[in-house]
């Protein structure tokens, strides 16, 4: 076999730059799924719309924002949380061994961060009198309860 079949560069000065193979570059082990990121963004916007804009106009009719996002924003948010949970733990091909334990630990850390952000938002909304229901601590609790299932060998 020659060097070209192995994909290695040679020091042959007779070869031109165009004839030399390109060096191998390691691909990223984790890639983003653009559609999932877009759906997360839409779900987050839906949650903002539901919790920030008024429900009714002055004449008592529902606002356009409420009509478009009520029920859909929170449902999309919950759905994307579940999809994210599945993707973090391996997607279609669940991880095994140390990677499974690492996924469970990562899930627990994510739950703690989400819980902290949720509690902080809850404190701010209560202190300012906004009266916004913050659901992030509940998501954190669900993620925290799911993390031992992913960390254990047998699941739940």
C-alpha positions as CSV (number, residue, x, y, z in Angstrom):
1,X,0.0,0.0,0.0
2,X,1.2,3.5,-0.7
3,X,0.9,6.6,1.5
4,X,-2.1,7.8,-0.4
5,X,-4.1,4.7,0.5
6,X,-3.3,5.3,4.2
7,X,-4.2,9.0,4.0
8,X,-0.8,10.1,5.4
9,X,1.3,12.9,4.0
10,X,4.7,12.1,2.6
11,X,7.8,14.2,2.5
12,X,8.2,13.6,-1.2
13,X,9.1,17.0,-2.6
14,X,8.0,16.0,-6.1
15,X,4.4,16.0,-5.0
16,X,2.6,19.3,-5.5
17,X,0.5,20.8,-2.7
18,X,-2.7,19.7,-4.5
19,X,-1.6,16.1,-4.5
20,X,-0.8,15.9,-0.8
21,X,-3.8,14.6,1.3
22,X,-5.3,17.0,3.8
23,X,-4.4,16.3,7.5
24,X,-7.1,14.4,9.5
25,X,-9.0,16.7,11.8
26,X,-10.9,15.2,14.7
27,X,-14.6,15.9,14.4
28,X,-16.5,17.2,17.4
29,X,-18.0,14.4,19.5
30,X,-21.1,16.4,20.2
31,X,-23.1,18.3,17.7
32,X,-26.1,20.5,18.0
33,X,-29.4,19.7,16.4
34,X,-30.5,23.0,15.0
35,X,-34.2,22.0,14.9
36,X,-34.2,21.1,18.6
37,X,-32.5,24.4,19.4
38,X,-35.1,26.3,17.4
39,X,-37.9,24.4,19.1
40,X,-36.4,25.2,22.5
41,X,-36.3,28.9,21.5
42,X,-39.9,28.8,20.4
43,X,-41.0,27.0,23.6
44,X,-39.1,29.6,25.7
45,X,-40.7,32.5,23.8
46,X,-44.1,30.8,24.3
47,X,-43.4,30.7,28.1
48,X,-42.5,34.4,28.1
49,X,-45.6,35.3,26.2
50,X,-47.8,33.3,28.6
51,X,-46.2,34.8,31.7
52,X,-45.5,38.3,30.7
53,X,-48.3,39.6,28.4
54,X,-51.8,40.3,29.7
55,X,-54.4,37.6,29.3
56,X,-57.3,40.0,28.4
57,X,-57.8,43.2,26.5
58,X,-59.6,46.1,28.1
59,X,-62.9,45.0,26.5
60,X,-62.6,41.5,28.1
61,X,-61.5,39.6,25.0
62,X,-58.4,37.4,25.1
63,X,-55.2,39.1,23.8
64,X,-53.6,37.8,20.6
65,X,-50.5,36.8,22.5
66,X,-52.6,34.7,24.9
67,X,-54.7,33.2,22.1
68,X,-51.5,32.1,20.3
69,X,-49.5,30.9,23.2
70,X,-51.8,29.8,26.0
71,X,-51.4,26.1,26.6
72,X,-49.0,25.7,23.7
73,X,-46.0,27.4,25.3
74,X,-46.0,25.4,28.5
75,X,-46.7,22.1,26.5
76,X,-43.9,22.8,24.1
77,X,-41.6,23.7,27.0
78,X,-42.4,20.4,28.8
79,X,-42.0,18.4,25.5
80,X,-38.6,20.0,24.8
81,X,-37.5,19.3,28.4
82,X,-38.2,15.6,27.8
83,X,-36.5,15.6,24.4
84,X,-33.5,17.3,25.9
85,X,-33.4,14.7,28.7
86,X,-33.4,12.0,26.1
87,X,-30.7,13.6,24.1
88,X,-28.4,14.2,27.1
89,X,-28.6,10.6,28.0
90,X,-27.8,9.2,24.6
91,X,-30.7,9.8,22.3
92,X,-31.5,6.8,20.1
93,X,-28.5,4.9,21.3
94,X,-28.5,5.0,25.1
95,X,-25.0,5.2,26.7
96,X,-23.6,2.4,28.8
97,X,-21.0,2.0,31.5
98,X,-19.1,5.0,32.6
99,X,-20.8,7.2,30.0
100,X,-24.1,6.3,31.5
101,X,-22.9,7.2,35.0
102,X,-21.6,10.5,33.6
103,X,-24.9,11.2,32.0
104,X,-26.7,10.6,35.3
105,X,-24.3,12.9,37.1
106,X,-24.6,15.5,34.4
107,X,-28.3,15.3,34.6
108,X,-28.1,15.9,38.4
109,X,-25.9,18.9,37.9
110,X,-28.3,20.3,35.3
111,X,-31.2,19.8,37.7
112,X,-29.4,21.7,40.4
113,X,-28.6,24.6,38.1
114,X,-32.2,24.7,36.8
115,X,-33.5,24.5,40.4
116,X,-31.2,27.4,41.5
117,X,-32.3,29.5,38.5
118,X,-36.0,28.7,39.2
119,X,-35.7,29.5,42.9
120,X,-33.9,32.8,42.1
121,X,-36.6,33.7,39.6
122,X,-39.3,32.8,42.1
123,X,-37.7,35.0,44.7
124,X,-37.5,37.9,42.3
125,X,-41.0,37.6,41.1
126,X,-42.3,37.4,44.7
127,X,-40.2,40.3,45.9
128,X,-41.4,42.5,43.0
129,X,-45.0,41.4,43.3
130,X,-45.2,40.1,39.7
131,X,-47.1,37.0,40.7
132,X,-45.5,34.9,38.0
133,X,-45.6,31.1,38.5
134,X,-42.1,29.7,38.1
135,X,-42.1,26.0,37.1
136,X,-38.3,25.6,36.8
137,X,-38.0,24.1,40.4
138,X,-40.5,21.4,39.4
139,X,-38.5,20.6,36.3
140,X,-35.4,20.5,38.4
141,X,-37.1,18.0,40.8
142,X,-38.2,15.8,37.9
143,X,-34.6,15.8,36.5
144,X,-33.2,15.1,39.9
145,X,-35.5,12.2,40.4
146,X,-34.6,10.9,36.9
147,X,-30.8,11.1,37.4
148,X,-30.5,7.9,39.5
149,X,-32.3,6.0,36.9
150,X,-29.7,7.0,34.3
151,X,-26.8,6.5,36.7
152,X,-27.7,3.0,37.7
153,X,-27.0,-0.1,35.6
154,X,-30.5,-1.4,35.6
155,X,-32.4,1.9,35.2
156,X,-35.7,2.4,36.9
